[in-house]
Amino acid sequence: MPKLPKLIAEEAERMLLKAGFEHVRTKGSHKIYRRDKERFVLPFHKGKTLHPKIIKALIEVDPIVKTENR
């Protein structure tokens, strides 16, 4: 299995917005994005690397994440 890219919340947010998601609301340190009927919850801890499970979910939503260079 190929290595997952290391992303921080700001980079993931940029990718979600580019994929057509829009920021709906924030609850605590989690930002909720929506595209049509899809929902994506992004834990937003400034400067910290996202957990691999979050990155896998982001790749399922937008496969371009796997190949995109930051």
Secondary structure, DSSP 8 states (H G I E B T S, - for coil): -------BHHHHHHHHHHTT-EEEEEETTEEEEEETTEEEEEE--TT-B--HHHHHHHHHH-GGGGT---
